[in-house]
Amino acid sequence: MCGIVGLVAREDVNQRLYDALIVLQHRGQDAAGIMTCDDGKVFLRKSNGLVSDVFRQDHMERLSGRMGIGHVRYPTAGCSTSAEAQPFFVNSPFGIALAHNGNLTNADRLEEELFRSDRRHINTTSDSEVLLNVFAHELDEVLHQRKGLSPDDIFEAVAAVHRRCRGAYAVVAMIAGHGVVGFRDPNGIRPLCFGKDDRTEGQPDWMIASESVALVAQGFDVERDVAPGEAVFIDTEGRCHTRQCATDPQLRPCIFEHVYLARPDSVTDGVSVYRARLRMGEALARKIQRLRPDHDIDAVIPIPDSGRTAAIALATSLGVHLREGFIKNRYIGRTFIMPGQAQRRKSVRQKLNPVESEFKDRVVCLVDDSIVRGTTSSQIIQMARDAGARKVYFCSAAPPVRFPNVYGIDMPAPEELVAHGRTEEEVQEHIHADWLVYQDLDDLIACSQIDNPSIRQFDCSVFDGQYVTGDIDAAYIDRISAERGDEAKQARERRGGRAETTLVEVSSEV
């Protein structure tokens, strides 16, 4: 998962891009970057770290211009050196910067095509750089016999990107001197929305972002979600142009956005993330009442923070006290993306600390959004026992995660997923829970679909192994397993080091 934002405004956009990335920080804590355009030149600052660490005052002052794009990242593939932080930039045609959320499933083939046919060189292992070069090449092809650049030219290039690229991609790209374009893959797997701020006279300010909360937090009115396959182009005069650029678009968004990735105050594709998570808790309560109507739960305790909303609804539905039993250190990153079990175990202990009075001599029901590797869950259960709990039940707001994600979420090799090849009873034994309750997949789908019945299919591939792009086979899974396993990640880190990336100024003249 990553967070992206693009902005065209009447005044310098550096502060508003920074503020948007702060709001989107939950989507990526590994690296951050901003690129702006001012009077035909582009300015870039990107590096590893949180948004507040990457940008100092001197960086912000030099990021001048009335349009720009930003990105927060965590690495799904490749390595986590700052050389792979985004946005990426190419100087032809015009000068194009691009930030991307998702994962191309045919990136290797595209890279070979770029080298052999398009005569473009890729400098990193990032599929986002591949996507940038495909877009730049297709735009160059459109402009070959034309003068100037029109919205139709941009939409034609995006249509060509859809024909060549497979997988999941939500994109913002800045074309120096012309504007910002946002587009979404034909399945709409990753979220993207846009809105405007027209509170003052003159042209409105426009923002494109991964989540609606990035717009609302800065006073923008959300226009709508970018449709699957659609492109939205905001020119430098503040005019908004849209077009459907795919031949057979179908909305099939990733349901894990609602489970875990998105902020609860966001609305994606018409689905309120908060309300969907409340319904997940209610569905879990109904399952508990069905399986054990005479349950002996004394207290429901959420795993902060993403398990809290479901836990509130579960406790209310069961008529059981909700208690805050774990205090979270908010300065520790998300544990399931950290390479190496030893580092992951250490991080869990640093991240959460139990309130012993809420556990002593009680039967507690812990509620989390999901169980991926099981490392966090088993440690938390042991922490509850050490704090004096008589029994520890564990509820997952999501079904068993049995398959890797290939669309931009770092869910690892299948053998590192605790539910892969195990029954629910075996997972329960593995994490040392007295009782484990998983959400049923049909119930999870219903929890999101209630808000928007027009979504006929979600990408639920991490639960059912059905990949909506239709191009994923066993060989592909085997290959990404080799690339994403803990050993492979650690080897890349040793080889990659930490390349330094500083603010640069590049002329955008053709």
N, C-alpha and C positions, 0 to 999 in steps of 0.2 A: 504494500500500500504506500502511496505517496499523496501529497497534497499539492495542488496546482492552483495558480491564480493569474489572471491577466487583467489589465486595467488601462483604459483610455480616458483621460480626464482633461479638465480645463487648466489645471495647474500641476506642479510636480507630483508624481505618484509614489515617490520613494517611501514616505511615511505610511501611506495607506496599504502599499504592498507588504511592508513590514508587519503592520497590524493584522492583515489578513493571514500571513504566515503564522503569526503567534496563535491565532484562533485555530489554524489547521495543524498545529504542532503535533497533535495526537496521531496524525497520519504518517509521521516520519520524524525520527529523533536522531538520525545518523548524520545528516548534512542539510544545508540550506543554501539557497542562492537567489539572487535578484539580478535581472538585466533590464536596463532602461534605455530609451532612445531620446536623444536631444539634438536637434538641428543636424541630422544626418550622421550622427555618431552614436555608437552604443557603448554602454558602461556596464561592467560586470563585477559582481562580488559573489564568490561562492567558496565554501570550505566545509570541512567536517564540523559537527557540533550542533547544538541547539540554536534556534534563531537568535536568541538574546546573546549568545556567545560569538556568533559569526559576524554580526554587524555592530561596528562601533560608530561613533559620531562622525569620524572622518570618512568612513565608508559611505554613510548615508548622505553626507553633503556632496559627495562626488557622483552619486547615483541620480543625476539630474535628468529631467525630461518628463513629458506629459503622457507617456505611455510606457508600459513595461510588463514583465511577467516575473513570477516567482515560483519557487519549488521547495518543498521539504521532502526528504528522502530517507528511506531505509533500504538497504540492498536486498533484493530478491535473488538476483544472480550477479555474476561478476564479483567484484571485491568492493570493499568499503573505503578505498582511498579517496581523498578529496578530488582527485583528477576525474572521478566519475560522478561528482556532484553536478547538479543541473542548475540552470539551463545550459544546453549545448548551443554552439554557434557555428554557422558557416557563412562565408562572406559572399557567396554567389548562389542565386541572384539576389541583388539588393542588400543582402545581409539579413539572415534569418536566425532567430533564436527560438528554441523549442524546449518545453517542459512537458513531461509525460507521466501519467499514472497508469500502470498496467503491465502487460508483458506480451511481447510478440512471440507467437508459437512457431513462426517460420523465420526467425531472425537469422539463423545460420545460412539458409538459402538466400535470403535477401542480401546479406553481406557479400556473398559470392557474386550475386548479380550486380551489385553496386561496383565491385572491383572489375569484373570482366566486361560488363556491358555499359554501365553508366560512368565508368572511369572516376569513381569516387573512392577515397580511402577512409577506413574507419580506424580511429586511434585508440579506442577503448574496447572493453568487453560489454559495454552497455547497449541494450537493444534500443534505448532512447536515441542514441546517436545514429543507429541504423534508420530509425523512423524519421529523424530529421533529414538525413541525406536522401531518403526516398521522396519525401515531400519537396525538398529543394530541387531534386532532379526533375520531378514531374512538373513543378512550376516553371522551371527553365524550359522544358519541352513545350509547354503551352505558350510561352512568351517568344519562342524562337522566331516566329513570323509576324510578331505584333510589336507595337510600340506602346509603352505605358503599361499600367496594371489596373485591371478592373475587378470588381467582386466576382464576376463570371469566371475570370481567369483563375482566381483562387479556388472557387468551387469546383472547377474542372480538375484542378490539381488534387484536391481532396478526394474527388471521385476516383481518380487513378490510384491514390493511396489505398482506398478501400478495396480496389481490385487486386492489389499486390499484397497487402498486409493481412495476416491472420492473427487472431488472438484478441486480447483486450487492450484498448487504448482510449483514454481520455486525454486530450491534448490542448495546450495553449501554445500558440506560436506568434512571435512578433516579427513583422516584416518592416525593416527599418524605413522610416519615412512614409509608411502607408497605413499601418494599423495592426490590430491584433485579431487573430482568428482562433476560434475554439472548435474542436470537433470530437466526435465520439464514435466508437466502432459500431458496426451495423447491428450488434446484439445489445448495445448499451450496458455492457457488463460493469464498467466502472462509472461512477456518478459524475455528472457535470451539469451546472446550472448557470444562468446569467440573469443580471438585473441592472437597474439604472437608478441614478440619483439625480433628480431634476428639481431639487428644492430651490435652486436659484435660477435667475434668468439666463438665457443662452442655451448652448448645446448641453445635453445631459452628460454626466459621467457614466461609464459602463464598466461593469466588472463581470468576469467569467471565473467560476471557482468550482472546486470539487464538491463543496457542501454549502447549503443555503446559509448556514450560520455565519460564514465568512462575509456574506453580503449584509445580512441583517444587523450584525454587530457594528457595522459602519454606516448604517442608515440607508442602505440601498433597498429598493423595492424589488423583490424577486419577480422577474417576468415569468419564468418557467424553467423546467429542465430542458437541456439540449436533447433533442430526440435521438435515438440510435441512428447512426448514419448521417446525421445532420451536421452542417457547419454554420457557425455564426461568425460574421466578420464585422468588426467595429473599425470604421475608418478614422482618420485623424480629425475629421470634422464632426465626430460624434454621431455619425449615422450608422444604424444597425441594419445589416443585411443578413438574411438567412436563406438556406436552401437545403433540401434533402439531396444528399449526394450518393446514396447507396441504392442499389437496384431492388433489394428485398430486405429492408430493415425489419427487425422484430425485437421488441423490448424483452430482454431476458437478463435482468440485473442480478448481480451477485447477492444472494440472501445473507451472506456473512457480513455484509455492510451493516445490516440491521441488528445482527447478533452482537457484533463486537467493534467493527472498525469505525463507524460513523459516530459523531457526537450525538447524545440523546436529544439535543435541541435542534437537530437538523431534520429537514424533510427532504427525502430523496425519491424521485419518481412518484410523488404524491403520497408517499408512505411516511408517517410520523414515526421516527425512530423510537421516541419515548413511548408512544402508545403501543407500538409493536412489542417492545420489551415488557411493558405491563401485561400485555396479553400472553406473552411467553410464561410469565409467572403464574397467571391464572390457569393456563393449560397444564402446567406442572402440578398445580394444586389439585386439579381434577384427576390427574393420573395417580397422585398419592392417595386421594380419597377412594379411587377405584381399586387400587392394589392393597391398601392397608387402611380401611375406614377406621380402624381402632389404633391408629398410629400413636406413638408416645412422645412426639416431638415437644420439647419444652420451649425452644427458642429457634427462630430462623435468623441466621447470621450471613450477611452478604460478604462476598469477597470483593473488596473495593478495587476499582470503582464500577466497572462495567457490569458486575453482578447485582448491583444494588437495586436497580429499577425492577427487575424480575423478582427479587427477594421481597420487596415491598408488597407487590401484588400477591405473591405466594402466601406470605404471612397473613395478609388481610383475608384472603380466601379461606385459609385454614382456621382462622380465628386464634392464631398463635402469636405470641409476642415477637416483635422484630427487635433485634439487639445489634449494636455495632460492636462486634467482638474483635475486629482487627483494625489497627491504626496503620495507615499507609504512609511511608516515606515517599513523598512525591518527586524526589530527585533521583529516582532509580528508573531506568528505561524498562520497556516491556520485555519480560523474561523469555518468551517463547522465540524471540528473534536472536537471542544471544548464542553464539557458537560455543559448543563444549558443555557437557553436563556439569562439570565441576564449577564452571563460572556461573551456570544457570542456578545450581543449588545455592551457591553463596549469595546470589542476587536475591533469591526469594527470602532468605533470612534477613537480608538488609532492608527489603522492601516492606515487609509486614511484621507487626508485633502484636501479640494477643493481649487483650484485656482479660486477665485471669478471672475476675469476678463474674464474667458473663459465661464462663465455661464450667466452673467448678460444680461437680455433681449434677450436671445437666445432660439431657439428650439434645444435641444440637443438630440442626439441619443447615449445612453450609450451601450457599448458592453461588455459582459462578456462571459466566456467560458460556463457557465451553471447556472441553478438556482436549488438549492437543498432544503434547508429549507425555503428560501425566506427572512430570517432575514437580510442577507447582502444586498440583492437587495433593500429591502424596505428602509433600512437606507440610502443607497447610493442615492436613488431617493430623499429622503427627504433632504439630504445634498445638492443635486443639486438645489432643490427648494429654500432652505435657502440661497444659493449663488446667487439667482436671476434669475434662468432659467424660461422662460415663459411656456414652455412645456418640459416634460421629456419622451422621448421614450426609450424603453429598448429592446435590442436584445440579445438573447441567441444563442450562436454558437452550442448548443446541443438542442435536442428535450426535451419536458417535462420529468423530472425525476419522475416517478410514482411508482417505485418499489424498494425495498431495494437491495443492492448488497450483494451477499453471497460468493463472491470469493476474498475477501481481501480488499475491500474498505469500509470505515466506513460511508456508507449511512444508515441512521438510520431506526427506526421503520416506517412503511408506513404512519402512522398518523402524523409523524413529517415532511414528505415530502410535500412541499406546493402544488405540482401538483397532489398529490394522492387524488382521489375523487373530483377533481375540473376540470372544463373546463378551456381552455386557457383564456377566458374572465373573469372567476372568479379569476384566478391567477392574471391577470392584475389589477383587482379591489383590490385584497388582498395586493399587493405590491405598490398600489397607482401610477401606471404608466399611462400616458395618452395614450400610445399604447405599446403593448407587441408583439414582433415578435419572435417566436420560429423557430429553424431549423426544416425542415422536415427530418424524419428518413431516407428516401430513399436518400435524398441529402447528409446526413452525411455519409452514407455508401459509396456512390459514391466518396466522397472527399478522403477517404482512399484507396478505391479499385483501383483507377486510377494508383497508384504506383505499386500495386501488384495484378493484376487480378486473380492470382491463389488462393487468399483468397476468397473462395466462401461463407463463413459465418463468421460473427463477433458475439461475445457475446454482445448483445445489451439489456441484461435483465433489466437494470435499466430503459429502455425506453419502452420495449414491454412486459416484464414479462416472456419472453421465456428463460429459463435457460438451457444452452447447455449441462450440465451434465445429464439432464433428471431425476434427483432424488429429485427435490425440489417440495414440495406440500404445501398446506395451513397450515398444522400443523407445518412444519418446519419454515415457515415464522412467524407464531404466536410465536414460541419459541424464534427465534432470535430477534423478536420485543421486547419481554419481557427482553431479555438480553442486548439489545443495546440502549434502551430508555434512556433519560436523567436521570430519577430517578434511574434506575438500575445502571448506570455508577457512579453516585454520591454515591450511597450506597456502591458499591465496593471500591471506593476510601476511604471512611470512615473506612471500615473494613480492607483494605489492608495496609494502611499506606505507608511508603516509606522504604522498606527493603534495606539495604545497601549491595552492591556487590563490592568486591575489587579484585585486581589482585591475582590469585592463581597459584600455580605450582602443576601439577599432573603428577605422573609417568605413562607412557603409556605401561609399560611392561605387556605382556600377563600373 
